[in-house]
Amino acid sequence: GMVQADGWRLGQVGNWSGAPQKSSVIFYAGPQQLASAQELAGLLNIPTVVNSTEFQVPLVVVLGPGYR
């Protein structure tokens, strides 16, 4: 599903092709994105944020099975 939150412009939305996620995760690219990741985590009620440089975008939201 697509994620849209007030004031957030989320770029490419696609199907997760990585390892199956047991829960929803927000990946952020480097420490300068941590605050944004945590704010987005609060908005979306997703407890897990992970620092990852494997994506070409600052923030990636991966919704796990059963996300509401």
N, CA, C and O atoms as a printed pandas DataFrame, in Angstrom:
     atom_number atom_name residue_name chain_id  residue_number  x_coord  y_coord  z_coord
0              1         N          GLY        A               1    0.816   -1.186    0.000
1              2        CA          GLY        A               1    0.000    0.000    0.000
2              3         C          GLY        A               1    0.861    1.252    0.000
3              4         O          GLY        A               1    2.060    1.212    0.279
4              5         N          MET        A               2    0.226    2.342   -0.315
5              6        CA          MET        A               2    0.950    3.589   -0.416
6              7         C          MET        A               2    0.872    4.357    0.893
7              8         O          MET        A               2   -0.144    4.342    1.587
8              9         N          VAL        A               3    1.954    5.017    1.207
9             10        CA          VAL        A               3    1.987    5.786    2.445
10            11         C          VAL        A               3    1.983    7.267    2.117
11            12         O          VAL        A               3    2.819    7.742    1.349
12            13         N          GLN        A               4    1.055    7.983    2.691
13            14        CA          GLN        A               4    1.065    9.436    2.560
14            15         C          GLN        A               4    0.764   10.023    3.918
15            16         O          GLN        A               4   -0.183    9.612    4.589
16            17         N          ALA        A               5    1.567   10.980    4.319
17            18        CA          ALA        A               5    1.340   11.631    5.603
18            19         C          ALA        A               5    1.405   13.131    5.396
19            20         O          ALA        A               5    2.080   13.615    4.488
20            21         N          ASP        A               6    0.706   13.856    6.235
21            22        CA          ASP        A               6    0.668   15.311    6.100
22            23         C          ASP        A               6    2.069   15.904    6.078
23            24         O          ASP        A               6    2.883   15.617    6.956
24            25         N          GLY        A               7    2.346   16.710    5.099
25            26        CA          GLY        A               7    3.614   17.409    5.033
26            27         C          GLY        A               7    4.775   16.564    4.539
27            28         O          GLY        A               7    5.898   17.061    4.444
28            29         N          TRP        A               8    4.533   15.301    4.224
29            30        CA          TRP        A               8    5.611   14.424    3.755
30            31         C          TRP        A               8    5.436   14.163    2.279
31            32         O          TRP        A               8    4.348   13.823    1.814
32            33         N          ARG        A               9    6.515   14.325    1.555
33            34        CA          ARG        A               9    6.492   13.943    0.148
34            35         C          ARG        A               9    7.277   12.664    0.052
35            36         O          ARG        A               9    8.495   12.654    0.232
36            37         N          LEU        A              10    6.592   11.602   -0.228
37            38        CA          LEU        A              10    7.280   10.322   -0.335
38            39         C          LEU        A              10    7.475   10.018   -1.813
39            40         O          LEU        A              10    6.550   10.133   -2.618
40            41         N          GLY        A              11    8.690    9.632   -2.148
41            42        CA          GLY        A              11    9.037    9.381   -3.540
42            43         C          GLY        A              11    8.541    8.039   -3.989
43            44         O          GLY        A              11    7.395    7.662   -3.747
44            45         N          GLN        A              12    9.423    7.324   -4.648
45            46        CA          GLN        A              12    9.039    6.069   -5.267
46            47         C          GLN        A              12    8.386    5.128   -4.272
47            48         O          GLN        A              12    8.911    4.885   -3.186
48            49         N          VAL        A              13    7.240    4.607   -4.659
49            50        CA          VAL        A              13    6.576    3.584   -3.865
50            51         C          VAL        A              13    6.553    2.333   -4.710
51            52         O          VAL        A              13    6.015    2.322   -5.818
52            53         N          GLY        A              14    7.147    1.273   -4.172
53            54        CA          GLY        A              14    7.190    0.043   -4.954
54            55         C          GLY        A              14    7.078   -1.130   -4.025
55            56         O          GLY        A              14    6.974   -0.965   -2.810
56            57         N          ASN        A              15    7.098   -2.311   -4.590
57            58        CA          ASN        A              15    7.061   -3.505   -3.779
58            59         C          ASN        A              15    8.439   -3.803   -3.229
59            60         O          ASN        A              15    9.439   -3.708   -3.940
60            61         N          TRP        A              16    8.482   -4.162   -1.966
61            62        CA          TRP        A              16    9.727   -4.499   -1.300
62            63         C          TRP        A              16   10.296   -5.757   -1.941
63            64         O          TRP        A              16    9.611   -6.773   -2.058
64            65         N          SER        A              17   11.565   -5.675   -2.357
65            66        CA          SER        A              17   12.166   -6.843   -3.015
66            67         C          SER        A              17   13.251   -7.469   -2.153
67            68         O          SER        A              17   13.915   -8.420   -2.565
68            69         N          GLY        A              18   13.427   -6.922   -0.938
69            70        CA          GLY        A              18   14.446   -7.457   -0.048
70            71         C          GLY        A              18   13.919   -8.627    0.768
71            72         O          GLY        A              18   12.925   -9.257    0.406
72            73         N          ALA        A              19   14.590   -8.904    1.859
73            74        CA          ALA        A              19   14.164   -9.992    2.731
74            75         C          ALA        A              19   12.770   -9.696    3.273
75            76         O          ALA        A              19   12.439   -8.540    3.537
76            77         N          PRO        A              20   11.959  -10.724    3.439
77            78        CA          PRO        A              20   10.610  -10.509    3.978
78            79         C          PRO        A              20   10.678   -9.838    5.343
79            80         O          PRO        A              20   11.465  -10.227    6.205
80            81         N          GLN        A              21    9.847   -8.832    5.521
81            82        CA          GLN        A              21    9.831   -8.111    6.790
82            83         C          GLN        A              21    8.723   -8.674    7.668
83            84         O          GLN        A              21    7.582   -8.828    7.233
84            85         N          LYS        A              22    9.081   -8.978    8.915
85            86        CA          LYS        A              22    8.056   -9.467    9.845
86            87         C          LYS        A              22    7.221   -8.311   10.374
87            88         O          LYS        A              22    6.087   -8.503   10.813
88            89         N          SER        A              23    7.782   -7.122   10.329
89            90        CA          SER        A              23    7.059   -5.946   10.802
90            91         C          SER        A              23    7.462   -4.754    9.950
91            92         O          SER        A              23    8.374   -4.842    9.129
92            93         N          SER        A              24    6.777   -3.652   10.155
93            94        CA          SER        A              24    7.076   -2.459    9.377
94            95         C          SER        A              24    8.374   -1.814    9.870
95            96         O          SER        A              24    8.671   -1.811   11.064
96            97         N          VAL        A              25    9.130   -1.274    8.928
97            98        CA          VAL        A              25   10.424   -0.674    9.241
98            99         C          VAL        A              25   10.582    0.611    8.438
99           100         O          VAL        A              25   10.118    0.700    7.302
100          101         N          ILE        A              26   11.236    1.601    9.030
101          102        CA          ILE        A              26   11.634    2.793    8.288
102          103         C          ILE        A              26   13.153    2.794    8.200
103          104         O          ILE        A              26   13.843    2.789    9.219
104          105         N          PHE        A              27   13.666    2.800    6.977
105          106        CA          PHE        A              27   15.106    2.900    6.752
106          107         C          PHE        A              27   15.453    4.358    6.509
107          108         O          PHE        A              27   14.725    5.063    5.810
108          109         N          TYR        A              28   16.553    4.813    7.076
109          110        CA          TYR        A              28   16.989    6.188    6.847
110          111         C          TYR        A              28   18.456    6.192    6.475
111          112         O          TYR        A              28   19.234    5.368    6.955
112          113         N          ALA        A              29   18.833    7.138    5.606
113          114        CA          ALA        A              29   20.190    7.174    5.058
114          115         C          ALA        A              29   21.060    8.142    5.843
115          116         O          ALA        A              29   21.159    9.318    5.495
116          117         N          GLY        A              30   21.690    7.646    6.903
117          118        CA          GLY        A              30   22.645    8.458    7.638
118          119         C          GLY        A              30   22.040    9.254    8.776
119          120         O          GLY        A              30   20.831    9.476    8.826
120          121         N          PRO        A              31   22.910    9.686    9.701
121          122        CA          PRO        A              31   22.444   10.338   10.931
122          123         C          PRO        A              31   21.641   11.609   10.697
123          124         O          PRO        A              31   20.791   11.962   11.515
124          125         N          GLN        A              32   21.901   12.308    9.581
125          126        CA          GLN        A              32   21.166   13.555    9.344
126          127         C          GLN        A              32   19.695   13.287    9.052
127          128         O          GLN        A              32   18.880   14.209    9.096
128          129         N          GLN        A              33   19.343   12.035    8.755
129          130        CA          GLN        A              33   17.943   11.697    8.474
130          131         C          GLN        A              33   17.235   11.078    9.671
131          132         O          GLN        A              33   16.042   10.780    9.611
132          133         N          LEU        A              34   17.985   10.884   10.770
133          134        CA          LEU        A              34   17.408   10.177   11.921
134          135         C          LEU        A              34   16.183   10.880   12.482
135          136         O          LEU        A              34   15.167   10.239   12.752
136          137         N          ALA        A              35   16.271   12.208   12.663
137          138        CA          ALA        A              35   15.132   12.944   13.239
138          139         C          ALA        A              35   13.891   12.798   12.365
139          140         O          ALA        A              35   12.786   12.604   12.873
140          141         N          SER        A              36   14.076   12.891   11.048
141          142        CA          SER        A              36   12.941   12.736   10.128
142          143         C          SER        A              36   12.371   11.331   10.216
143          144         O          SER        A              36   11.154   11.142   10.217
144          145         N          ALA        A              37   13.267   10.341   10.290
145          146        CA          ALA        A              37   12.815    8.947   10.387
146          147         C          ALA        A              37   11.999    8.737   11.659
147          148         O          ALA        A              37   10.963    8.072   11.640
148          149         N          GLN        A              38   12.475    9.309   12.763
149          150        CA          GLN        A              38   11.767    9.140   14.030
150          151         C          GLN        A              38   10.415    9.850   14.022
151          152         O          GLN        A              38    9.436    9.346   14.572
152          153         N          GLU        A              39   10.374   11.026   13.391
153          154        CA          GLU        A              39    9.106   11.749   13.294
154          155         C          GLU        A              39    8.107   10.967   12.454
155          156         O          GLU        A              39    6.935   10.849   12.811
156          157         N          LEU        A              40    8.587   10.434   11.331
157          158        CA          LEU        A              40    7.727    9.644   10.456
158          159         C          LEU        A              40    7.283    8.366   11.166
159          160         O          LEU        A              40    6.143    7.930   11.011
160          161         N          ALA        A              41    8.179    7.772   11.939
161          162        CA          ALA        A              41    7.849    6.577   12.713
162          163         C          ALA        A              41    6.705    6.855   13.681
163          164         O          ALA        A              41    5.806    6.032   13.858
164          165         N          GLY        A              42    6.757    8.046   14.309
165          166        CA          GLY        A              42    5.690    8.422   15.226
166          167         C          GLY        A              42    4.366    8.615   14.517
167          168         O          GLY        A              42    3.322    8.185   15.007
168          169         N          LEU        A              43    4.409    9.264   13.358
169          170        CA          LEU        A              43    3.191    9.513   12.583
170          171         C          LEU        A              43    2.544    8.217   12.123
171          172         O          LEU        A              43    1.321    8.079   12.125
172          173         N          LEU        A              44    3.395    7.261   11.724
173          174        CA          LEU        A              44    2.881    6.020   11.145
174          175         C          LEU        A              44    2.764    4.902   12.170
175          176         O          LEU        A              44    2.314    3.802   11.850
176          177         N          ASN        A              45    3.175    5.191   13.417
177          178        CA          ASN        A              45    3.139    4.185   14.467
178          179         C          ASN        A              45    3.966    2.950   14.093
179          180         O          ASN        A              45    3.529    1.810   14.253
180          181         N          ILE        A              46    5.171    3.216   13.591
181          182        CA          ILE        A              46    6.113    2.152   13.242
182          183         C          ILE        A              46    7.308    2.293   14.188
183          184         O          ILE        A              46    8.026    3.291   14.123
184          185         N          PRO        A              47    7.533    1.312   15.064
185          186        CA          PRO        A              47    8.539    1.487   16.112
186          187         C          PRO        A              47    9.985    1.357   15.657
187          188         O          PRO        A              47   10.892    1.809   16.356
188          189         N          THR        A              48   10.215    0.746   14.498
189          190        CA          THR        A              48   11.583    0.411   14.122
190          191         C          THR        A              48   12.142    1.335   13.055
191          192         O          THR        A              48   11.559    1.465   11.979
192          193         N          VAL        A              49   13.277    1.982   13.346
193          194        CA          VAL        A              49   13.993    2.762   12.338
194          195         C          VAL        A              49   15.401    2.182   12.218
195          196         O          VAL        A              49   16.039    1.862   13.221
196          197         N          VAL        A              50   15.875    2.050   10.980
197          198        CA          VAL        A              50   17.159    1.408   10.716
198          199         C          VAL        A              50   18.006    2.286    9.813
199          200         O          VAL        A              50   17.537    2.745    8.771
200          201         N          ASN        A              51   19.245    2.522   10.205
201          202        CA          ASN        A              51   20.178    3.280    9.369
202          203         C          ASN        A              51   20.666    2.381    8.252
203          204         O          ASN        A              51   21.236    1.322    8.517
204          205         N          SER        A              52   20.453    2.785    7.000
205          206        CA          SER        A              52   20.868    1.971    5.858
206          207         C          SER        A              52   21.280    2.871    4.707
207          208         O          SER        A              52   20.595    3.845    4.390
208          209         N          THR        A              53   22.394    2.542    4.088
209          210        CA          THR        A              53   22.840    3.334    2.944
210          211         C          THR        A              53   22.587    2.598    1.633
211          212         O          THR        A              53   23.081    3.012    0.585
212          213         N          GLU        A              54   21.815    1.501    1.685
213          214        CA          GLU        A              54   21.626    0.720    0.467
214          215         C          GLU        A              54   20.599    1.319   -0.488
215          216         O          GLU        A              54   20.486    0.892   -1.637
216          217         N          PHE        A              55   19.849    2.313   -0.004
217          218        CA          PHE        A              55   18.852    2.941   -0.871
218          219         C          PHE        A              55   19.390    4.271   -1.367
219          220         O          PHE        A              55   20.252    4.877   -0.731
220          221         N          GLN        A              56   18.885    4.718   -2.490
221          222        CA          GLN        A              56   19.332    5.986   -3.066
222          223         C          GLN        A              56   18.441    7.131   -2.635
223          224         O          GLN        A              56   18.483    8.209   -3.228
224          225         N          VAL        A              57   17.642    6.912   -1.618
225          226        CA          VAL        A              57   16.712    7.940   -1.136
226          227         C          VAL        A              57   16.900    8.113    0.364
227          228         O          VAL        A              57   17.359    7.186    1.032
228          229         N          PRO        A              58   16.553    9.291    0.918
229          230        CA          PRO        A              58   16.798    9.556    2.342
230          231         C          PRO        A              58   15.984    8.670    3.283
231          232         O          PRO        A              58   16.495    8.205    4.302
232          233         N          LEU        A              59   14.716    8.439    2.938
233          234        CA          LEU        A              59   13.843    7.670    3.820
234          235         C          LEU        A              59   13.080    6.629    3.019
235          236         O          LEU        A              59   12.565    6.911    1.937
236          237         N          VAL        A              60   13.014    5.423    3.567
237          238        CA          VAL        A              60   12.258    4.348    2.927
238          239         C          VAL        A              60   11.358    3.719    3.976
239          240         O          VAL        A              60   11.822    3.314    5.041
240          241         N          VAL        A              61   10.065    3.639    3.671
241          242        CA          VAL        A              61    9.124    3.006    4.588
242          243         C          VAL        A              61    8.746    1.642    4.009
243          244         O          VAL        A              61    8.266    1.545    2.879
244          245         N          VAL        A              62    8.968    0.603    4.794
245          246        CA          VAL        A              62    8.579   -0.742    4.381
246          247         C          VAL        A              62    7.452   -1.196    5.303
247          248         O          VAL        A              62    7.650   -1.364    6.507
248          249         N          LEU        A              63    6.270   -1.393    4.725
249          250        CA          LEU        A              63    5.137   -1.809    5.521
250          251         C          LEU        A              63    5.087   -3.326    5.591
251          252         O          LEU        A              63    5.050   -4.008    4.567
252          253         N          GLY        A              64    5.086   -3.843    6.810
253          254        CA          GLY        A              64    5.032   -5.286    7.001
254          255         C          GLY        A              64    3.623   -5.812    6.805
255          256         O          GLY        A              64    2.687   -5.042    6.589
256          257         N          PRO        A              65    3.477   -7.124    6.880
257          258        CA          PRO        A              65    2.149   -7.738    6.725
258          259         C          PRO        A              65    1.235   -7.269    7.840
259          260         O          PRO        A              65    1.651   -7.171    8.994
260          261         N          GLY        A              66    0.004   -6.983    7.497
261          262        CA          GLY        A              66   -0.975   -6.604    8.503
262          263         C          GLY        A              66   -0.871   -5.171    8.984
263          264         O          GLY        A              66   -1.472   -4.818    9.999
264          265         N          TYR        A              67   -0.120   -4.336    8.275
265          266        CA          TYR        A              67   -0.044   -2.925    8.686
266          267         C          TYR        A              67   -1.402   -2.267    8.536
267          268         O          TYR        A              67   -2.086   -2.462    7.530
268          269         N          ARG        A              68   -1.801   -1.473    9.555
269          270        CA          ARG        A              68   -3.048   -0.710    9.452
270          271         C          ARG        A              68   -2.742    0.755    9.630
271          272         O          ARG        A              68   -3.649    1.586    9.581
